[in-house]
Amino acid sequence: MNGWGWFTMSIGTVLLWALLITVAVLLYRTLNRPLEAPRTPPAASAEQLLAERFARGEIDEEQYRRSLAVLRGDGPTLAKH
């Protein structure tokens, strides 16, 4: 083998080891990942959503108060058939 053969073989060996080490590190990190579910922000309550709609002007004060009373259980409810 001439000088270039040794050079390319050396570079190939270094690249092979770099690839093997990278795969080993990624595999280690994947297998040791915590099994916890990702934390999601808590869902807004119905009263919060109603207050946001009122603040945006989607509903008027009368509708807001009626809906809030229904949510809290001290307002009129729909009759079941």
C-alpha positions as CSV (number, residue, x, y, z in Angstrom):
1,M,0.0,0.0,0.0
2,N,1.3,3.5,-0.8
3,G,1.0,6.6,1.5
4,W,-2.5,7.4,0.4
5,G,-3.8,4.0,1.2
6,W,-2.6,4.3,4.8
7,F,-4.1,7.7,5.0
8,T,-7.5,6.7,3.8
9,M,-7.5,3.6,6.0
10,S,-6.7,5.7,9.0
11,I,-9.4,8.2,8.2
12,G,-11.9,5.4,7.7
13,T,-11.0,3.8,11.0
14,V,-11.4,7.1,12.8
15,L,-14.8,7.7,11.1
16,L,-15.9,4.1,12.0
17,W,-15.0,4.6,15.7
18,A,-16.8,8.0,15.7
19,L,-19.9,6.4,14.2
20,L,-19.8,3.5,16.7
21,I,-19.4,5.8,19.7
22,T,-22.2,8.1,18.4
23,V,-24.6,5.2,18.1
24,A,-23.6,3.9,21.5
25,V,-24.2,7.3,23.1
26,L,-27.6,7.8,21.4
27,L,-28.7,4.3,22.3
28,Y,-27.6,4.8,26.0
29,R,-29.5,8.1,26.1
30,T,-32.6,6.6,24.6
31,L,-32.7,3.6,26.9
32,N,-32.1,5.8,30.0
33,R,-34.8,8.3,29.3
34,P,-37.3,8.7,32.1
35,L,-40.6,7.0,31.6
36,E,-42.6,10.0,32.9
37,A,-45.2,11.5,30.6
38,P,-44.5,15.1,29.5
39,R,-46.1,17.6,31.8
40,T,-48.9,19.5,30.1
41,P,-50.4,22.7,31.5
42,P,-53.6,22.2,33.4
43,A,-56.8,22.6,31.5
44,A,-58.8,25.7,32.1
45,S,-62.0,25.3,34.1
46,A,-65.4,26.0,32.6
47,E,-65.7,29.1,34.7
48,Q,-62.3,30.4,33.4
49,L,-63.3,29.8,29.8
50,L,-66.6,31.6,30.4
51,A,-64.8,34.5,32.0
52,E,-62.4,34.7,29.0
53,R,-65.4,34.7,26.5
54,F,-67.0,37.5,28.5
55,A,-63.7,39.5,28.6
56,R,-63.3,39.1,24.8
57,G,-66.9,40.4,24.3
58,E,-68.2,37.2,22.8
59,I,-71.1,37.1,25.4
60,D,-72.9,39.9,27.3
61,E,-73.1,40.3,31.0
62,E,-76.6,38.7,31.2
63,Q,-75.4,35.6,29.4
64,Y,-72.3,35.5,31.5
65,R,-74.2,35.6,34.8
66,R,-76.8,33.0,33.6
67,S,-74.1,30.6,32.4
68,L,-72.1,31.1,35.6
69,A,-75.2,30.3,37.7
70,V,-75.8,27.2,35.7
71,L,-72.1,26.1,36.1
72,R,-72.2,26.7,39.9
73,G,-75.5,24.7,40.1
74,D,-77.8,27.5,41.4
75,G,-79.3,28.5,38.1
76,P,-82.0,27.0,35.8
77,T,-81.1,23.7,34.1
78,L,-82.5,22.2,31.0
79,A,-85.4,19.7,31.5
80,K,-84.7,16.2,30.3
81,H,-87.2,14.5,28.1
